[in-house]
Amino acid sequence: MKKYFSILYCLAALAAGCDDNNKEALAFDLSTDEWSFAKEGGTQNLIVLAPGVWKVSEKPDWCTLIPEGAERSREVKINCSANTGKKREGTLVLTCGDETRTIAVFQQGAYIVKGFPVEWLFTADYYATGKYTNAFVFDNALPAEIGEGTISYVQDAANTRTIQKVVGTTGHPYLSGSLTGDYWLFQIPVKETLPAGTVMHIKFITRSAAGAARYWSLEYLDNESWKPISAQRTAQVAGESVIYTLDLVTDLTGNKRVGSDNAQIDNDFTLSAQITAGNRLQCRLRCAADIACNGENPNTGNHRLAGAVGTSPIISVVSID
């Protein structure tokens, strides 16, 4: 459990430690027994309360103390280097005479997990190669450019409308004919177990034409059921309540021009259940209502996953609990 001294107590203790007449008045102690650093590293302060000479007898090799020893009480700075690997922890040990005090040091990792990040690339150059056209129109499985994964479009069993799948000259996959329950499906094979509590991140841009579906829901599969990735909202459509997470009218960026401005998906989400190696991480963007951005029903316009270099879909691991 962390412990903290009050500012007044620390100041008083430091003053006492600098007074030769009070040299034996203090017990050897530290202002905390636990430190946590972000993956970027950084500097934190420690107050050492000591009646005599103290020194650092053990420390992680990724930490530096300034100074590493002194006589009596003083403030110490601990510098932690950036972490490009997984979460790490160590122990800092200070001694004063026959006494020792320890601090547990933790640092967030860069979370390099096998198989992540996974990134797609929607550009005019990709349209020219025909790679995505064939994969989407005929195979319904857009392959990732970095890592392994696919994007497909799944029709709800109740939707018998013909779905027209296209990859435009911009490289964007789009389609017409979406109805409630249809969804874009992102699938990534998991090569290293993702435990419950793992924080993931999904980012992409999307838009609908005026005559295409307005309300969508961003979700992930927790092995048994689909759960929302972002905050759920409710709208009244034709006298019924629609639960959604994305509104392709009000959630657009820029000037909010339907059909040309995009909505930005940029969300962390925490896995509520473990996904073991050999299984799949699945996310989806599901059509939540048969109402178009212009209010018409049924919707018949085009809906797309947009993007370019830097804005095409990407799914990554943020942290592992």
N, C-alpha and C positions, 0 to 999 in steps of 0.2 A: 504494500500500500504506500502510495506517495506520501511524503511528509514535507511540510513547508513551515518555515519560521516566519513570524511576522517581520515586516521591514524594520520596525523599531527594535525588535529583539536582536536582529542581525547586526544592526548598526551599533547597538550597545555592546554586543559580543565582540565585534571587530575592534571597537574602542578599547575594551578591556584587554583584548589580546595584545594590543600594542603598548600596554602599560606594564613596565617591568614589575611594579608593585603588585600586579594582579596576574602574574605569569602562571600561577597554579590555580587560578580561580575557575578556569573553564574545563569542561569535559570535552573530549574529542568527539566531534559530531559534524555532520554534513547537512546542507540545506535541503537535500532530497535524496531519496534512495532509488529513484527511477528516472530515466531520461528516454524520450522518444524523438526521433528525427524523421523528417520527410526524406524521400528518396533522393532529393536534390542536395541533401546535406545541409550544413549550416553551423552556426555558433550559438552556444548557450552558456549561461553563467552559473557557477557553483560557488557557494560560500563555504569555506572550510573553517570550522571553529576548532582551534587547537591550542593546548597549553605550552607546546614546545615545537620541536622540529618534526615535520611530517613530509612524506614523499609518496609518489605513485609507485606501487610495487607490481601492479599488473594492469594492463589496458588492452582493448582491442587494437589490432594493427591499423584499423581504419579511423581511429580517433587520435587526436593530438591535444594535450593539455598544456596550457601556458599560465604559470610555470608548472613543472612537474614536481616541485617540492619547494618548501619555504619554511621559515620559522614563525610560528604562531599563526593567528587567524588572518585570513585574507580572501579576496575574491579571485576565482580561477576561471579561465575561459576554456571551454572544450569545443574543439573544432571537429566536425564529422565530414568526411569526404562524400562525394556523390556515390550512389549505389547503382551500378548498372546490372546487378544480378538480382537474385531472390532476396526476400526478407532476411535480415541478419540480426543477431543479438550477441552481446558479449557482456563481460563484467569488468568494471573498473574498481580496483582495490587501492585504498590509501592506508598507510600505516603511520602511526605516531607512537613511538616507543614500542610497547608490547601490544598495543591495541590496533585493530583493523576495522575499517568501515568499507562497505561495498555499495556500488551503484549498478543496477541492471540497466544496460543500454540497448535500445531497440532501434532499428531503422527499417523503414518501409522499403520494399524492394521495387525494382523496375519490372518485376513480374514477367520475366521471359518464360513463357509457357509454350511448349512444343505445339506447333500448329496455329499459333496466333502471332500477330494479327492476320486477319483475312480481309483482302481488299479486292474490289472489282474496279473496272475502269471503263467508263462510257465516253468514248471520244469519236470524232469523225474518222480518225485513222482506223479505229476498230471496226467502224461500219464498212470502211473500204476493204478490209480483209475478209469480210463475210463471216468472221468467227462467231460473233454474237447473233447474227441473223439466223444462221443455221441452228445454233444451239437453242435459241429461244423459240423461233417459229416452228421448228420441226421436232426438236428434242425436249423443249420446255425445261431446259436446265442451263442457265447462264453460268459458265465457270468463272471462278475467281481468277484474277490476274496474279495476286500474291497470296500464297497459301492455298489450301484446298477448301472448296465450298461451292454451293450452287444457289441460284435464285430461280424459282419457278413460280408459276401462277396456278392456283388450285381453285377449281369451281366447286361451290357448294352443290351437294347432290340434288337440291331442289331447283337449281338454276339450269334450265335447259336451253337458255339463250346461247347462240353461237358466239364464242369469244374470238375476236380478231386480234392476233398477236403480231406485232410489228417491231422492227428495230429501225429507227429513223436515221437520216443522214448525220445527225449529231451523235449517233451511237446510243441514244436513249432507248431502252425497251419501253413500249407502251402498248395499250390495248383498249378495246371498247367492248362494252357489254357487261360490266361489273354489276353484280347484284349482291344483296345482303348475304353474308356468309362466305363470299369469295375472298381469297387473300393471296398476297405475295408471300412466298415462303423462302426464308433464308435458312440454309442447312449447312452445318459445319461438322465434319467428323472430329470427335474428341480423341486426341492421341495421348493426353496426359490428364488423369482424373481431375475434374474441377469440383472441389468440395463445396458443400452447402456454405453459404456466406461469401463465396467468390463474387467480386464486383466486376461486372462486364460493362462494355460500352458499345453502343451502336450509333452510327452516324451516317446520314444520307439526306438527299433532298428529293422532294416529290411535288407533283402538282396535278391538278385536274383541269380540263377545259370547262367552260361554262356549263356544258351539257353533261358533264361526268360527275361521278359520285362525290359528294361533299364530305360526309362523315366517315372517319376511319378509326380503327383501334390498333395500337401498337402493343404486341404481346409476346411472351416467351413461354415455352413449354417446360413445366417443372417436373416432367416425367409422367404426370397423371392428368394435369389440366393446364389450360392456358391462363396465364396471369398477366395483368396490365404492366407495361414497362413504365409508362408515364401516367400522370394524374388523370383519373376518369372524370368526365363531365356528362351532363345530361341535356338533351334537346328534345323539344316536342316536334314530332314530324307526323303529320296527318292524324293528329289526336293521340299518338302513341309516344311513349318515352324512349329515346334512343340513347344508349350509353356509348360514349366514344372517347378517344384521347386526342384526336387530330381533326381540326376543322379547316378544310382547304379553301375557306373564304376569309375567316378572321385570323388564322394563324400564318398567313403568308408574310414574307419579308418584303422590304422595300416599299413600293407604293401599293402593295396588296392588289395587284391587277390579276384577276382570275384568268388562268390560262397562260400567263407569261411569267409571273412571279412565283417563286417556290416557297414551300414550307420546309424549315430546317428541322430534321430529326437529329438530336444530339443529346442522348440520354444514357446515364448510368443505370444499371439495374442489378440487384443482388439475387443470386441463385438461392432459392429456398430449399432446394434439394440437390444432392450430389449428382453429377453426371460423370459416370465412370468411363475410363478409356475404352474405346470401341463403340460407344454410343454417339449420339449426335446432339449438338446444341441447335435448337430450332427457335427462330423468331419469325413473327409474321406481322404483316400490315393488312388488317381485315376490313373489308367493306362493312360498315355498320348500319347503313340504311339505303333504301332505294329512292334516294332524292338527290337531284343534281345541284350543282352550285348555283344555278339560276332558278332553283325552286321547282323545276319540272320533275315529273314522275311518270314513267320510269326514265332513268338517265341513259343516254346513248352515246355520250361523247368519250373522248380519249383521256385515260389516266396513265401517268408515266412515273417511272423512277428516273429522275434527271441526274445530272452530274457532269463532271469533266475531271481533269487532273486536279486532285485535292478535294473534290466534293463528291466523288463517286462513293458508293457504299463501303463502309469499313466496320468490322466488328473486332474488338480487342479485349484483352484482360486488363483491368485496372489494378486489382489487388486480390490477394488470396488470404482468407482469414486464417 
